[in-house]
Amino acid sequence: MTLSLEEVEHIAMLARLNLSEMEKELFRFQLSSILDYVARLQTLDTQDIPPTFSAIPLHGRRRPDEPEAGLQLQDLLRNAPQQEDGQFRIPPVFE
């Protein structure tokens, strides 16, 4: 796909670039080459290629998630500044 000079000027205007005539011609050639390559990629048959989550193998260093006993109530409330009836007591927000 060959871009016209007007299309390159429009892209340059959107990008707020002031290009010389030589730069416009250079970018017209380069952008056209990129668009041709993308068009070639779109013709590839990817039907039998599975989607991948990551290109590198994932080897997590996490422990297995197994249920364990939690803290006892007295251990949980040991450092509470205030407690009442086996619960944390907090000062009221509104009085």
CNS distance restraints for C-alpha pairs under 8 A (distance, minus, plus):
assign (resid   1 and name CA) (resid  32 and name CA) 5.77 0.50 0.50
assign (resid   1 and name CA) (resid  33 and name CA) 7.73 0.50 0.50
assign (resid   1 and name CA) (resid  35 and name CA) 6.19 0.50 0.50
assign (resid   1 and name CA) (resid  36 and name CA) 5.53 0.50 0.50
assign (resid   2 and name CA) (resid  28 and name CA) 7.70 0.50 0.50
assign (resid   2 and name CA) (resid  29 and name CA) 7.69 0.50 0.50
assign (resid   2 and name CA) (resid  32 and name CA) 4.96 0.50 0.50
assign (resid   2 and name CA) (resid  33 and name CA) 7.89 0.50 0.50
assign (resid   3 and name CA) (resid   7 and name CA) 6.18 0.50 0.50
assign (resid   3 and name CA) (resid   8 and name CA) 6.90 0.50 0.50
assign (resid   3 and name CA) (resid  28 and name CA) 6.00 0.50 0.50
assign (resid   3 and name CA) (resid  29 and name CA) 7.83 0.50 0.50
assign (resid   3 and name CA) (resid  31 and name CA) 7.42 0.50 0.50
assign (resid   3 and name CA) (resid  32 and name CA) 5.68 0.50 0.50
assign (resid   4 and name CA) (resid   8 and name CA) 6.52 0.50 0.50
assign (resid   4 and name CA) (resid  28 and name CA) 7.11 0.50 0.50
assign (resid   5 and name CA) (resid   9 and name CA) 6.20 0.50 0.50
assign (resid   5 and name CA) (resid  24 and name CA) 7.06 0.50 0.50
assign (resid   5 and name CA) (resid  25 and name CA) 7.27 0.50 0.50
assign (resid   5 and name CA) (resid  28 and name CA) 6.69 0.50 0.50
assign (resid   6 and name CA) (resid  10 and name CA) 6.11 0.50 0.50
assign (resid   7 and name CA) (resid  11 and name CA) 6.19 0.50 0.50
assign (resid   8 and name CA) (resid  12 and name CA) 6.09 0.50 0.50
assign (resid   8 and name CA) (resid  24 and name CA) 6.53 0.50 0.50
assign (resid   8 and name CA) (resid  27 and name CA) 7.23 0.50 0.50
assign (resid   8 and name CA) (resid  28 and name CA) 6.01 0.50 0.50
assign (resid   9 and name CA) (resid  13 and name CA) 6.07 0.50 0.50
assign (resid   9 and name CA) (resid  24 and name CA) 7.14 0.50 0.50
assign (resid  10 and name CA) (resid  14 and name CA) 6.27 0.50 0.50
assign (resid  11 and name CA) (resid  15 and name CA) 6.20 0.50 0.50
assign (resid  12 and name CA) (resid  16 and name CA) 5.95 0.50 0.50
assign (resid  12 and name CA) (resid  17 and name CA) 4.95 0.50 0.50
assign (resid  12 and name CA) (resid  18 and name CA) 6.94 0.50 0.50
assign (resid  12 and name CA) (resid  19 and name CA) 7.22 0.50 0.50
assign (resid  13 and name CA) (resid  17 and name CA) 5.96 0.50 0.50
assign (resid  13 and name CA) (resid  18 and name CA) 7.57 0.50 0.50
assign (resid  19 and name CA) (resid  23 and name CA) 5.64 0.50 0.50
assign (resid  19 and name CA) (resid  24 and name CA) 6.01 0.50 0.50
assign (resid  20 and name CA) (resid  24 and name CA) 6.19 0.50 0.50
assign (resid  21 and name CA) (resid  25 and name CA) 6.38 0.50 0.50
assign (resid  22 and name CA) (resid  26 and name CA) 6.24 0.50 0.50
assign (resid  23 and name CA) (resid  27 and name CA) 5.99 0.50 0.50
assign (resid  24 and name CA) (resid  28 and name CA) 5.94 0.50 0.50
assign (resid  25 and name CA) (resid  29 and name CA) 6.32 0.50 0.50
assign (resid  26 and name CA) (resid  30 and name CA) 6.26 0.50 0.50
assign (resid  27 and name CA) (resid  31 and name CA) 5.72 0.50 0.50
assign (resid  28 and name CA) (resid  32 and name CA) 5.98 0.50 0.50
assign (resid  29 and name CA) (resid  33 and name CA) 6.23 0.50 0.50
assign (resid  30 and name CA) (resid  34 and name CA) 6.35 0.50 0.50
assign (resid  31 and name CA) (resid  35 and name CA) 6.23 0.50 0.50
assign (resid  32 and name CA) (resid  36 and name CA) 6.14 0.50 0.50
assign (resid  33 and name CA) (resid  37 and name CA) 6.24 0.50 0.50
assign (resid  34 and name CA) (resid  38 and name CA) 6.29 0.50 0.50
assign (resid  35 and name CA) (resid  39 and name CA) 6.18 0.50 0.50
assign (resid  36 and name CA) (resid  40 and name CA) 6.33 0.50 0.50
assign (resid  37 and name CA) (resid  41 and name CA) 6.33 0.50 0.50
assign (resid  38 and name CA) (resid  42 and name CA) 6.32 0.50 0.50
assign (resid  39 and name CA) (resid  43 and name CA) 6.83 0.50 0.50
assign (resid  40 and name CA) (resid  44 and name CA) 7.23 0.50 0.50
assign (resid  54 and name CA) (resid  58 and name CA) 7.68 0.50 0.50
assign (resid  71 and name CA) (resid  75 and name CA) 6.31 0.50 0.50
assign (resid  71 and name CA) (resid  76 and name CA) 6.10 0.50 0.50
assign (resid  72 and name CA) (resid  76 and name CA) 6.20 0.50 0.50
assign (resid  73 and name CA) (resid  77 and name CA) 6.22 0.50 0.50
assign (resid  73 and name CA) (resid  86 and name CA) 7.34 0.50 0.50
assign (resid  74 and name CA) (resid  78 and name CA) 5.89 0.50 0.50
assign (resid  76 and name CA) (resid  80 and name CA) 7.96 0.50 0.50
assign (resid  77 and name CA) (resid  83 and name CA) 7.17 0.50 0.50
assign (resid  77 and name CA) (resid  86 and name CA) 7.60 0.50 0.50
assign (resid  77 and name CA) (resid  87 and name CA) 7.49 0.50 0.50
assign (resid  77 and name CA) (resid  88 and name CA) 7.12 0.50 0.50
assign (resid  80 and name CA) (resid  88 and name CA) 6.64 0.50 0.50
assign (resid  81 and name CA) (resid  89 and name CA) 7.98 0.50 0.50
assign (resid  82 and name CA) (resid  88 and name CA) 6.29 0.50 0.50
assign (resid  82 and name CA) (resid  89 and name CA) 5.10 0.50 0.50
assign (resid  82 and name CA) (resid  90 and name CA) 6.94 0.50 0.50
assign (resid  83 and name CA) (resid  87 and name CA) 5.51 0.50 0.50
assign (resid  83 and name CA) (resid  88 and name CA) 4.59 0.50 0.50
assign (resid  83 and name CA) (resid  89 and name CA) 4.64 0.50 0.50
assign (resid  84 and name CA) (resid  88 and name CA) 6.44 0.50 0.50
assign (resid  84 and name CA) (resid  89 and name CA) 5.86 0.50 0.50
